[in-house]
Amino acid sequence: MDFMNQPLAWLEWTGVHMSPWKLIGLTGALMFGGRWLVQFVASRRAGKPVIPRLFWYMSVLGSLMTLSYFVFSAKQDAVGVIQNLFPAFTALYSLRLDIKHRGWKRDRAEY
């Protein structure tokens, strides 16, 4: 899977050197950071602090994407692995609790 560490040819004209793994890592970081925007919008609509289920899905996906970048790319950074391993477990557990507490199908207005 060495091709995953090679620069993407279609981005060469921009001067950006981006490998598929780096693209996965950056997407994960944006997903993990973007969950706060989702939480902000949901809280603003509800008029109180709430954490929508989408927040947990974005947490899990973002953590797993950045974790895979640090584990499988040429980067292989132990700090990045630890930094993303624990939030992934926490988000999975919180998502499990949310589904257990509210069920799979719930009213959209309820957070």
C-alpha positions in Angstrom: 0.0 0.0 0.0 2.9 2.3 -0.7 0.7 4.2 -3.2 -1.2 5.6 -0.3 1.9 7.5 0.7 2.6 8.9 -2.8 1.5 12.5 -3.7 -1.7 12.7 -5.6 -0.9 13.5 -9.2 -4.1 15.5 -9.8 -3.0 18.1 -7.2 0.5 18.6 -8.6 -0.5 21.7 -10.6 -1.4 23.4 -7.3 1.9 22.8 -5.6 0.2 21.0 -2.9 1.8 17.6 -2.0 -1.0 15.5 -0.6 -1.0 11.7 -0.3 -4.2 9.7 0.0 -3.4 9.0 3.7 -2.9 12.7 4.4 -6.2 13.5 2.7 -7.9 10.9 4.9 -6.2 12.4 8.0 -7.2 16.0 7.1 -10.8 14.9 6.3 -10.9 13.2 9.7 -9.5 16.3 11.5 -12.1 18.5 9.7 -14.9 16.0 10.7 -13.7 15.9 14.3 -13.5 19.7 14.5 -16.7 20.3 12.5 -18.7 18.4 15.1 -18.6 21.5 17.3 -20.4 23.5 14.6 -23.1 20.8 14.6 -23.4 21.1 18.4 -23.5 24.9 18.2 -26.3 24.9 15.6 -28.3 22.3 17.6 -27.9 24.2 20.8 -28.9 27.4 19.2 -32.0 25.9 17.8 -33.0 24.3 21.1 -32.1 27.4 23.1 -30.2 25.2 25.5 -27.0 23.1 25.4 -27.6 19.9 23.6 -25.5 17.2 21.9 -27.1 15.8 18.8 -26.4 12.2 17.7 -24.6 13.6 14.6 -22.0 15.0 17.0 -21.2 11.4 18.2 -21.1 10.0 14.6 -18.7 12.8 13.5 -16.6 12.1 16.6 -16.3 8.4 15.9 -15.7 8.9 12.2 -13.2 11.7 12.6 -11.3 9.9 15.3 -11.1 6.7 13.3 -10.0 8.5 10.2 -7.2 10.5 11.9 -6.3 7.3 13.9 -5.9 5.4 10.6 -3.7 8.2 9.2 -1.3 8.0 12.2 -1.3 4.2 12.2 -1.1 3.3 8.5 0.6 6.2 6.8 4.3 6.9 6.6 3.8 9.3 9.5 3.3 6.5 12.1 3.3 8.9 15.0 2.6 7.4 18.5 1.4 10.8 19.8 -1.2 11.0 17.1 -2.3 7.4 17.8 -2.8 8.1 21.5 -4.4 11.5 20.8 -7.1 9.8 18.6 -7.5 6.4 20.3 -9.1 7.6 23.5 -11.6 10.0 21.9 -12.7 7.2 19.6 -13.5 4.9 22.5 -15.2 7.7 24.4 -17.3 8.7 21.4 -18.3 5.0 20.6 -19.4 4.6 24.2 -21.3 7.9 24.2 -23.0 6.9 20.9 -23.9 3.5 22.4 -25.5 5.3 25.5 -27.3 7.7 23.3 -28.8 4.9 21.2 -29.7 2.9 24.3 -31.3 5.9 26.0 -33.1 7.5 23.0 -33.5 4.5 20.7 -32.6 4.3 17.0 -35.5 6.3 15.8 -36.4 9.3 17.7 -38.1 12.6 17.2 -35.8 15.0 15.4 -36.7 17.9 17.7 -35.5 15.9 20.7 -31.7 15.9 21.3 
